[in-house]
């Protein structure tokens, strides 16, 4: 199934309405068919449902302060935790080696 943009569907409809009027009419038709108001008109209903569900989750997470990404858990100051750990081990090893050599 090919998803067409609203602009493509407007051109294919061969209507005399302006794009703004046509999209308003299509939004009204969609809202009356689904029983809900939409701000962004998307032709694929399943895609629209997924987007609306995701938006609700993001709005809830923003309201409660729970919005976290997977990347946040794997980074420290924007750097990967494994890289920081490996670099720290090298630095500690170099310091220990320098102390060992100076005490000999």
N, CA, C and O atoms as a printed pandas DataFrame, in Angstrom:
     atom_number atom_name residue_name chain_id  residue_number  x_coord  y_coord  z_coord
0              1         N          UNK        A               1    0.841   -1.182    0.000
1              2        CA          UNK        A               1    0.000    0.000    0.000
2              3         C          UNK        A               1    0.883    1.242    0.000
3              4         O          UNK        A               1    1.727    1.425    0.877
4              5         N          UNK        A               2    0.678    2.060   -0.969
5              6        CA          UNK        A               2    1.469    3.284   -1.100
6              7         C          UNK        A               2    0.811    4.394   -0.282
7              8         O          UNK        A               2   -0.391    4.636   -0.394
8              9         N          UNK        A               3    1.603    5.050    0.524
9             10        CA          UNK        A               3    1.100    6.170    1.314
10            11         C          UNK        A               3    1.397    7.442    0.539
11            12         O          UNK        A               3    2.548    7.750    0.230
12            13         N          UNK        A               4    0.345    8.164    0.236
13            14        CA          UNK        A               4    0.495    9.406   -0.521
14            15         C          UNK        A               4    0.346   10.589    0.418
15            16         O          UNK        A               4   -0.400   10.545    1.396
16            17         N          UNK        A               5    1.066   11.631    0.097
17            18        CA          UNK        A               5    0.948   12.845    0.899
18            19         C          UNK        A               5   -0.385   13.519    0.611
19            20         O          UNK        A               5   -1.034   13.238   -0.396
20            21         N          UNK        A               6   -0.778   14.401    1.500
21            22        CA          UNK        A               6   -2.034   15.126    1.323
22            23         C          UNK        A               6   -1.985   15.956    0.043
23            24         O          UNK        A               6   -2.990   16.088   -0.656
24            25         N          UNK        A               7   -0.812   16.514   -0.260
25            26        CA          UNK        A               7   -0.667   17.318   -1.464
26            27         C          UNK        A               7   -0.891   16.463   -2.720
27            28         O          UNK        A               7   -1.540   16.912   -3.664
28            29         N          UNK        A               8   -0.359   15.239   -2.734
29            30        CA          UNK        A               8   -0.545   14.353   -3.884
30            31         C          UNK        A               8   -2.011   13.981   -4.049
31            32         O          UNK        A               8   -2.538   13.967   -5.162
32            33         N          UNK        A               9   -2.671   13.677   -2.921
33            34        CA          UNK        A               9   -4.091   13.305   -3.008
34            35         C          UNK        A               9   -4.945   14.482   -3.439
35            36         O          UNK        A               9   -5.934   14.296   -4.149
36            37         N          UNK        A              10   -4.584   15.695   -3.024
37            38        CA          UNK        A              10   -5.324   16.886   -3.434
38            39         C          UNK        A              10   -5.219   17.072   -4.942
39            40         O          UNK        A              10   -6.212   17.362   -5.610
40            41         N          UNK        A              11   -3.998   16.903   -5.479
41            42        CA          UNK        A              11   -3.808   17.048   -6.926
42            43         C          UNK        A              11   -4.581   15.992   -7.694
43            44         O          UNK        A              11   -5.141   16.288   -8.750
44            45         N          UNK        A              12   -4.624   14.756   -7.184
45            46        CA          UNK        A              12   -5.323   13.669   -7.855
46            47         C          UNK        A              12   -6.841   13.801   -7.758
47            48         O          UNK        A              12   -7.564   13.221   -8.568
48            49         N          UNK        A              13   -7.326   14.555   -6.780
49            50        CA          UNK        A              13   -8.775   14.685   -6.604
50            51         C          UNK        A              13   -9.410   15.591   -7.662
51            52         O          UNK        A              13  -10.626   15.565   -7.852
52            53         N          UNK        A              14   -8.601   16.380   -8.340
53            54        CA          UNK        A              14   -9.092   17.305   -9.382
54            55         C          UNK        A              14  -10.219   18.194   -8.865
55            56         O          UNK        A              14  -11.198   18.439   -9.570
56            57         N          UNK        A              15  -10.078   18.665   -7.658
57            58        CA          UNK        A              15  -11.081   19.528   -7.056
58            59         C          UNK        A              15  -10.827   20.983   -7.412
59            60         O          UNK        A              15   -9.716   21.368   -7.775
60            61         N          UNK        A              16  -11.871   21.778   -7.301
61            62        CA          UNK        A              16  -11.719   23.216   -7.545
62            63         C          UNK        A              16  -11.415   23.962   -6.245
63            64         O          UNK        A              16  -11.162   25.166   -6.257
64            65         N          UNK        A              17  -11.443   23.241   -5.134
65            66        CA          UNK        A              17  -11.140   23.858   -3.846
66            67         C          UNK        A              17   -9.649   24.132   -3.722
67            68         O          UNK        A              17   -8.826   23.434   -4.314
68            69         N          UNK        A              18   -9.312   25.153   -2.948
69            70        CA          UNK        A              18   -7.900   25.387   -2.647
70            71         C          UNK        A              18   -7.425   24.275   -1.717
71            72         O          UNK        A              18   -8.232   23.586   -1.093
72            73         N          UNK        A              19   -6.113   24.108   -1.633
73            74        CA          UNK        A              19   -5.582   23.044   -0.787
74            75         C          UNK        A              19   -6.037   23.206    0.658
75            76         O          UNK        A              19   -6.403   22.228    1.310
76            77         N          UNK        A              20   -6.014   24.444    1.158
77            78        CA          UNK        A              20   -6.403   24.709    2.538
78            79         C          UNK        A              20   -7.859   24.295    2.784
79            80         O          UNK        A              20   -8.166   23.657    3.791
80            81         N          UNK        A              21   -8.741   24.660    1.866
81            82        CA          UNK        A              21  -10.152   24.290    2.008
82            83         C          UNK        A              21  -10.338   22.786    1.880
83            84         O          UNK        A              21  -11.110   22.180    2.623
84            85         N          UNK        A              22   -9.622   22.188    0.929
85            86        CA          UNK        A              22   -9.745   20.752    0.698
86            87         C          UNK        A              22   -9.279   19.965    1.917
87            88         O          UNK        A              22   -9.946   19.018    2.333
88            89         N          UNK        A              23   -8.138   20.348    2.495
89            90        CA          UNK        A              23   -7.612   19.604    3.650
90            91         C          UNK        A              23   -8.524   19.781    4.857
91            92         O          UNK        A              23   -8.683   18.849    5.645
92            93         N          UNK        A              24   -9.127   20.956    5.017
93            94        CA          UNK        A              24  -10.085   21.170    6.108
94            95         C          UNK        A              24  -11.287   20.251    5.943
95            96         O          UNK        A              24  -11.765   19.659    6.911
96            97         N          UNK        A              25  -11.769   20.136    4.719
97            98        CA          UNK        A              25  -12.908   19.259    4.444
98            99         C          UNK        A              25  -12.540   17.797    4.719
99           100         O          UNK        A              25  -13.335   17.055    5.295
100          101         N          UNK        A              26  -11.340   17.386    4.308
101          102        CA          UNK        A              26  -10.894   16.005    4.528
102          103         C          UNK        A              26  -10.733   15.723    6.027
103          104         O          UNK        A              26  -11.070   14.635    6.493
104          105         N          UNK        A              27  -10.223   16.692    6.773
105          106        CA          UNK        A              27  -10.087   16.515    8.220
106          107         C          UNK        A              27  -11.455   16.354    8.867
107          108         O          UNK        A              27  -11.629   15.525    9.760
108          109         N          UNK        A              28  -12.423   17.146    8.420
109          110        CA          UNK        A              28  -13.777   17.047    8.956
110          111         C          UNK        A              28  -14.382   15.685    8.643
111          112         O          UNK        A              28  -15.022   15.076    9.500
112          113         N          UNK        A              29  -14.180   15.203    7.413
113          114        CA          UNK        A              29  -14.691   13.880    7.038
114          115         C          UNK        A              29  -14.032   12.804    7.900
115          116         O          UNK        A              29  -14.704   11.885    8.369
116          117         N          UNK        A              30  -12.734   12.916    8.107
117          118        CA          UNK        A              30  -12.015   11.927    8.901
118          119         C          UNK        A              30  -12.484   11.968   10.354
119          120         O          UNK        A              30  -12.679   10.923   10.975
120          121         N          UNK        A              31  -12.665   13.162   10.891
121          122        CA          UNK        A              31  -13.099   13.309   12.280
122          123         C          UNK        A              31  -14.498   12.737   12.468
123          124         O          UNK        A              31  -14.771   12.103   13.488
124          125         N          UNK        A              32  -15.388   12.951   11.505
125          126        CA          UNK        A              32  -16.743   12.417   11.638
126          127         C          UNK        A              32  -16.744   10.898   11.495
127          128         O          UNK        A              32  -17.581   10.225   12.096
128          129         N          UNK        A              33  -15.816   10.349   10.705
129          130        CA          UNK        A              33  -15.744    8.900   10.528
130          131         C          UNK        A              33  -15.159    8.215   11.754
131          132         O          UNK        A              33  -15.585    7.116   12.108
132          133         N          UNK        A              34  -14.197    8.840   12.400
133          134        CA          UNK        A              34  -13.537    8.212   13.555
134          135         C          UNK        A              34  -14.097    8.699   14.880
135          136         O          UNK        A              34  -13.888    8.066   15.915
136          137         N          UNK        A              35  -14.801    9.808   14.855
137          138        CA          UNK        A              35  -15.352   10.349   16.087
138          139         C          UNK        A              35  -14.340   11.117   16.907
139          140         O          UNK        A              35  -14.564   11.363   18.093
140          141         N          UNK        A              36  -13.236   11.499   16.302
141          142        CA          UNK        A              36  -12.222   12.260   17.033
142          143         C          UNK        A              36  -11.666   13.356   16.157
143          144         O          UNK        A              36  -11.686   13.264   14.930
144          145         N          UNK        A              37  -11.171   14.391   16.800
145          146        CA          UNK        A              37  -10.557   15.524   16.101
146          147         C          UNK        A              37   -9.094   15.213   15.853
147          148         O          UNK        A              37   -8.424   14.642   16.714
148          149         N          UNK        A              38   -8.596   15.581   14.691
149          150        CA          UNK        A              38   -7.183   15.371   14.387
150          151         C          UNK        A              38   -6.569   16.680   13.932
151          152         O          UNK        A              38   -7.210   17.474   13.244
152          153         N          UNK        A              39   -5.320   16.898   14.323
153          154        CA          UNK        A              39   -4.597   18.072   13.872
154          155         C          UNK        A              39   -3.782   17.766   12.631
155          156         O          UNK        A              39   -3.644   18.613   11.749
156          157         N          UNK        A              40   -3.245   16.565   12.560
157          158        CA          UNK        A              40   -2.447   16.168   11.408
158          159         C          UNK        A              40   -3.192   15.086   10.656
159          160         O          UNK        A              40   -3.469   14.022   11.210
160          161         N          UNK        A              41   -3.515   15.340    9.422
161          162        CA          UNK        A              41   -4.269   14.385    8.624
162          163         C          UNK        A              41   -3.317   13.372    8.029
163          164         O          UNK        A              41   -2.410   13.724    7.275
164          165         N          UNK        A              42   -3.529   12.100    8.373
165          166        CA          UNK        A              42   -2.725   11.016    7.829
166          167         C          UNK        A              42   -3.681    9.997    7.234
167          168         O          UNK        A              42   -4.658    9.611    7.874
168          169         N          UNK        A              43   -3.404    9.561    6.016
169          170        CA          UNK        A              43   -4.309    8.674    5.303
170          171         C          UNK        A              43   -4.372    7.287    5.919
171          172         O          UNK        A              43   -5.445    6.684    5.936
172          173         N          UNK        A              44   -3.285    6.765    6.417
173          174        CA          UNK        A              44   -3.227    5.422    6.949
174          175         C          UNK        A              44   -3.700    5.442    8.399
175          176         O          UNK        A              44   -3.022    5.989    9.268
176          177         N          UNK        A              45   -4.876    4.840    8.662
177          178        CA          UNK        A              45   -5.468    4.896    9.998
178          179         C          UNK        A              45   -4.600    4.203   11.044
179          180         O          UNK        A              45   -4.477    4.707   12.160
180          181         N          UNK        A              46   -3.996    3.063   10.717
181          182        CA          UNK        A              46   -3.153    2.358   11.684
182          183         C          UNK        A              46   -1.920    3.187   12.035
183          184         O          UNK        A              46   -1.510    3.243   13.195
184          185         N          UNK        A              47   -1.339    3.824   11.034
185          186        CA          UNK        A              47   -0.199    4.697   11.279
186          187         C          UNK        A              47   -0.615    5.855   12.172
187          188         O          UNK        A              47    0.107    6.220   13.100
188          189         N          UNK        A              48   -1.770    6.428   11.894
189          190        CA          UNK        A              48   -2.266    7.545   12.694
190          191         C          UNK        A              48   -2.502    7.104   14.138
191          192         O          UNK        A              48   -2.167    7.839   15.068
192          193         N          UNK        A              49   -3.073    5.916   14.339
193          194        CA          UNK        A              49   -3.308    5.415   15.695
194          195         C          UNK        A              49   -1.992    5.238   16.447
195          196         O          UNK        A              49   -1.901    5.584   17.625
196          197         N          UNK        A              50   -0.973    4.702   15.775
197          198        CA          UNK        A              50    0.331    4.513   16.410
198          199         C          UNK        A              50    0.966    5.842   16.782
199          200         O          UNK        A              50    1.550    5.978   17.857
200          201         N          UNK        A              51    0.853    6.815   15.896
201          202        CA          UNK        A              51    1.413    8.137   16.168
202          203         C          UNK        A              51    0.702    8.787   17.346
203          204         O          UNK        A              51    1.343    9.357   18.229
204          205         N          UNK        A              52   -0.626    8.700   17.355
205          206        CA          UNK        A              52   -1.391    9.300   18.450
206          207         C          UNK        A              52   -1.049    8.630   19.787
207          208         O          UNK        A              52   -0.939    9.309   20.808
208          209         N          UNK        A              53   -0.881    7.307   19.785
209          210        CA          UNK        A              53   -0.526    6.593   21.011
210          211         C          UNK        A              53    0.866    7.014   21.507
211          212         O          UNK        A              53    1.074    7.216   22.703
212          213         N          UNK        A              54    1.800    7.140   20.582
213          214        CA          UNK        A              54    3.151    7.563   20.945
214          215         C          UNK        A              54    3.141    8.991   21.486
215          216         O          UNK        A              54    3.811    9.282   22.477
216          217         N          UNK        A              55    2.392    9.875   20.847
217          218        CA          UNK        A              55    2.297   11.257   21.325
218          219         C          UNK        A              55    1.721   11.317   22.738
219          220         O          UNK        A              55    2.184   12.109   23.560
220          221         N          UNK        A              56    0.721   10.494   23.027
221          222        CA          UNK        A              56    0.146   10.468   24.368
222          223         C          UNK        A              56    1.182   10.010   25.393
223          224         O          UNK        A              56    1.267   10.570   26.485
224          225         N          UNK        A              57    1.979    8.976   25.037
225          226        CA          UNK        A              57    3.018    8.490   25.941
226          227         C          UNK        A              57    4.059    9.574   26.202
227          228         O          UNK        A              57    4.495    9.758   27.339
228          229         N          UNK        A              58    4.457   10.291   25.150
229          230        CA          UNK        A              58    5.467   11.348   25.305
230          231         C          UNK        A              58    4.915   12.488   26.148
231          232         O          UNK        A              58    5.616   13.010   27.015
232          233         N          UNK        A              59    3.664   12.881   25.905
233          234        CA          UNK        A              59    3.054   13.948   26.698
234          235         C          UNK        A              59    2.959   13.537   28.164
235          236         O          UNK        A              59    3.239   14.345   29.050
236          237         N          UNK        A              60    2.567   12.288   28.431
237          238        CA          UNK        A              60    2.483   11.799   29.807
238          239         C          UNK        A              60    3.863   11.786   30.453
239          240         O          UNK        A              60    4.028   12.213   31.596
240          241         N          UNK        A              61    4.845   11.295   29.716
241          242        CA          UNK        A              61    6.205   11.217   30.257
242          243         C          UNK        A              61    6.756   12.609   30.534
243          244         O          UNK        A              61    7.433   12.815   31.542
244          245         N          UNK        A              62    6.477   13.563   29.657
245          246        CA          UNK        A              62    6.928   14.940   29.889
246          247         C          UNK        A              62    6.246   15.530   31.114
247          248         O          UNK        A              62    6.874   16.255   31.886
248          249         N          UNK        A              63    4.975   15.230   31.295
249          250        CA          UNK        A              63    4.229   15.784   32.420
250          251         C          UNK        A              63    4.716   15.210   33.744
251          252         O          UNK        A              63    4.741   15.911   34.756
252          253         N          UNK        A              64    5.107   13.928   33.738
253          254        CA          UNK        A              64    5.534   13.291   34.979
254          255         C          UNK        A              64    7.044   13.311   35.152
255          256         O          UNK        A              64    7.546   12.908   36.201
256          257         N          UNK        A              65    7.772   13.767   34.153
257          258        CA          UNK        A              65    9.218   13.823   34.242
258          259         C          UNK        A              65    9.884   12.469   34.064
259          260         O          UNK        A              65   11.032   12.286   34.469
260          261         N          UNK        A              66    9.179   11.522   33.466
261          262        CA          UNK        A              66    9.706   10.169   33.313
262          263         C          UNK        A              66   10.304    9.906   31.938
263          264         O          UNK        A              66   10.699    8.776   31.650
264          265         N          UNK        A              67   10.380   10.908   31.096
265          266        CA          UNK        A              67   10.855   10.697   29.739
266          267         C          UNK        A              67   12.353   10.429   29.747
267          268         O          UNK        A              67   13.151   11.312   30.061
268          269         N          UNK        A              68   12.720    9.224   29.406
269          270        CA          UNK        A              68   14.123    8.821   29.341
270          271         C          UNK        A              68   14.327    8.063   28.039
271          272         O          UNK        A              68   13.430    7.368   27.562
272          273         N          UNK        A              69   15.490    8.202   27.487
273          274        CA          UNK        A              69   15.798    7.441   26.281
274          275         C          UNK        A              69   16.748    6.314   26.639
275          276         O          UNK        A              69   17.396    6.351   27.684
276          277         N          UNK        A              70   16.831    5.318   25.777
277          278        CA          UNK        A              70   17.744    4.212   26.013
278          279         C          UNK        A              70   19.188    4.700   26.005
279          280         O          UNK        A              70   20.036    4.158   26.715
280          281         N          UNK        A              71   19.463    5.710   25.214
281          282        CA          UNK        A              71   20.818    6.229   25.112
282          283         C          UNK        A              71   21.281    6.847   26.422
283          284         O          UNK        A              71   22.465    6.772   26.752
284          285         N          UNK        A              72   20.368    7.458   27.178
285          286        CA          UNK        A              72   20.739    8.084   28.445
286          287         C          UNK        A              72   21.298    7.066   29.424
287          288         O          UNK        A              72   22.196    7.391   30.200
288          289         N          UNK        A              73   20.788    5.843   29.406
289          290        CA          UNK        A              73   21.230    4.822   30.345
290          291         C          UNK        A              73   22.587    4.249   29.972
291          292         O          UNK        A              73   23.222    3.597   30.800
292          293         N          UNK        A              74   23.040    4.471   28.766
293          294        CA          UNK        A              74   24.293    3.893   28.302
294          295         C          UNK        A              74   25.402    4.927   28.174
295          296         O          UNK        A              74   26.495    4.606   27.707
296          297         N          UNK        A              75   25.135    6.159   28.581
297          298        CA          UNK        A              75   26.134    7.208   28.412
298          299         C          UNK        A              75   26.346    7.995   29.701
299          300         O          UNK        A              75   25.475    8.059   30.568
300          301         N          UNK        A              76   27.521    8.587   29.794
301          302        CA          UNK        A              76   27.842    9.538   30.861
302          303         C          UNK        A              76   28.397   10.769   30.164
303          304         O          UNK        A              76   29.417   10.697   29.478
304          305         N          UNK        A              77   27.731   11.883   30.341
305          306        CA          UNK        A              77   28.108   13.132   29.676
306          307         C          UNK        A              77   28.212   12.948   28.158
307          308         O          UNK        A              77   29.063   13.555   27.508
308          309         N          UNK        A              78   27.346   12.111   27.609
309          310        CA          UNK        A              78   27.313   11.905   26.169
310          311         C          UNK        A              78   28.309   10.898   25.648
311          312         O          UNK        A              78   28.353   10.647   24.444
312          313         N          UNK        A              79   29.117   10.308   26.529
313          314        CA          UNK        A              79   30.103    9.311   26.119
314          315         C          UNK        A              79   29.655    7.931   26.568
315          316         O          UNK        A              79   29.073    7.780   27.642
316          317         N          UNK        A              80   29.922    6.941   25.758
317          318        CA          UNK        A              80   29.558    5.570   26.061
318          319         C          UNK        A              80   30.243    5.116   27.349
319          320         O          UNK        A              80   31.432    5.368   27.543
320          321         N          UNK        A              81   29.493    4.445   28.231
321          322        CA          UNK        A              81   30.038    3.996   29.518
322          323         C          UNK        A              81   31.218    3.040   29.330
323          324         O          UNK        A              81   32.180    3.093   30.096
324          325         N          UNK        A              82   31.157    2.172   28.325
325          326        CA          UNK        A              82   32.242    1.211   28.102
326          327         C          UNK        A              82   33.541    1.914   27.725
327          328         O          UNK        A              82   34.619    1.501   28.152
328          329         N          UNK        A              83   33.441    2.968   26.930
329          330        CA          UNK        A              83   34.639    3.720   26.545
330          331         C          UNK        A              83   35.245    4.410   27.764
331          332         O          UNK        A              83   36.464    4.420   27.935
332          333         N          UNK        A              84   34.399    4.982   28.603
333          334        CA          UNK        A              84   34.888    5.653   29.809
334          335         C          UNK        A              84   35.551    4.644   30.745
335          336         O          UNK        A              84   36.609    4.929   31.306
336          337         N          UNK        A              85   34.948    3.476   30.921
337          338        CA          UNK        A              85   35.513    2.439   31.779
338          339         C          UNK        A              85   36.867    1.962   31.251
339          340         O          UNK        A              85   37.831    1.848   32.008
340          341         N          UNK        A              86   36.930    1.690   29.963
341          342        CA          UNK        A              86   38.176    1.233   29.348
342          343         C          UNK        A              86   39.272    2.302   29.468
343          344         O          UNK        A              86   40.413    1.987   29.804
344          345         N          UNK        A              87   38.924    3.549   29.197
345          346        CA          UNK        A              87   39.891    4.643   29.305
346          347         C          UNK        A              87   40.363    4.814   30.740
347          348         O          UNK        A              87   41.547    5.055   30.976
348          349         N          UNK        A              88   39.454    4.692   31.699
349          350        CA          UNK        A              88   39.819    4.801   33.107
350          351         C          UNK        A              88   40.782    3.704   33.532
351          352         O          UNK        A              88   41.725    3.950   34.284
352          353         N          UNK        A              89   40.538    2.491   33.046
353          354        CA          UNK        A              89   41.440    1.388   33.371
354          355         C          UNK        A              89   42.832    1.615   32.801
355          356         O          UNK        A              89   43.826    1.314   33.462
356          357         N          UNK        A              90   42.916    2.138   31.592
357          358        CA          UNK        A              90   44.220    2.431   30.987
358          359         C          UNK        A              90   44.950    3.501   31.792
359          360         O          UNK        A              90   46.146    3.369   32.054
360          361         N          UNK        A              91   44.242    4.560   32.188
361          362        CA          UNK        A              91   44.852    5.644   32.957
362          363         C          UNK        A              91   45.327    5.136   34.316
363          364         O          UNK        A              91   46.443    5.446   34.733
364          365         N          UNK        A              92   44.503    4.368   35.004
365          366        CA          UNK        A              92   44.885    3.814   36.308
366          367         C          UNK        A              92   46.080    2.874   36.148
367          368         O          UNK        A              92   46.993    2.880   36.974
368          369         N          UNK        A              93   46.075    2.076   35.095
369          370        CA          UNK        A              93   47.204    1.187   34.830
370          371         C          UNK        A              93   48.484    1.956   34.574
371          372         O          UNK        A              93   49.545    1.568   35.063
372          373         N          UNK        A              94   48.403    3.042   33.815
373          374        CA          UNK        A              94   49.583    3.859   33.522
374          375         C          UNK        A              94   50.114    4.516   34.792
375          376         O          UNK        A              94   51.328    4.574   34.991
376          377         N          UNK        A              95   49.236    5.007   35.647
377          378        CA          UNK        A              95   49.656    5.626   36.906
378          379         C          UNK        A              95   50.307    4.585   37.812
379          380         O          UNK        A              95   51.349    4.838   38.417
380          381         N          UNK        A              96   49.679    3.406   37.900
381          382        CA          UNK        A              96   50.241    2.340   38.727
382          383         C          UNK        A              96   51.612    1.919   38.205
383          384         O          UNK        A              96   52.526    1.685   38.995
384          385         N          UNK        A              97   51.764    1.822   36.905
385          386        CA          UNK        A              97   53.052    1.459   36.301
386          387         C          UNK        A              97   54.105    2.524   36.604
387          388         O          UNK        A              97   55.246    2.194   36.926
388          389         N          UNK        A              98   53.729    3.791   36.502
389          390        CA          UNK        A              98   54.672    4.898   36.775
390          391         C          UNK        A              98   55.111    4.868   38.242
391          392         O          UNK        A              98   56.291    5.049   38.544
392          393         N          UNK        A              99   54.159    4.638   39.150
393          394        CA          UNK        A              99   54.506    4.553   40.582
394          395         C          UNK        A              99   55.411    3.351   40.831
395          396         O          UNK        A              99   56.382    3.452   41.581
396          397         N          UNK        A             100   55.108    2.237   40.221
397          398        CA          UNK        A             100   55.914    1.018   40.377
398          399         C          UNK        A             100   57.341    1.250   39.886
399          400         O          UNK        A             100   58.298    0.857   40.554
400          401         N          UNK        A             101   57.491    1.894   38.710
401          402        CA          UNK        A             101   58.813    2.147   38.144
402          403         C          UNK        A             101   59.604    3.151   38.991
403          404         O          UNK        A             101   60.817    3.012   39.145
404          405         N          UNK        A             102   58.919    4.156   39.537
405          406        CA          UNK        A             102   59.629    5.180   40.331
406          407         C          UNK        A             102   60.056    4.634   41.692
407          408         O          UNK        A             102   61.033    5.130   42.254
408          409         N          UNK        A             103   59.383    3.658   42.233
409          410        CA          UNK        A             103   59.735    3.045   43.523
410          411         C          UNK        A             103   60.821    1.985   43.381
411          412         O          UNK        A             103   61.381    1.558   44.390
412          413         N          UNK        A             104   61.124    1.563   42.220
413          414        CA          UNK        A             104   62.139    0.524   42.004
414          415         C          UNK        A             104   63.527    1.007   42.142
415          416         O          UNK        A             104   64.469    0.230   41.984
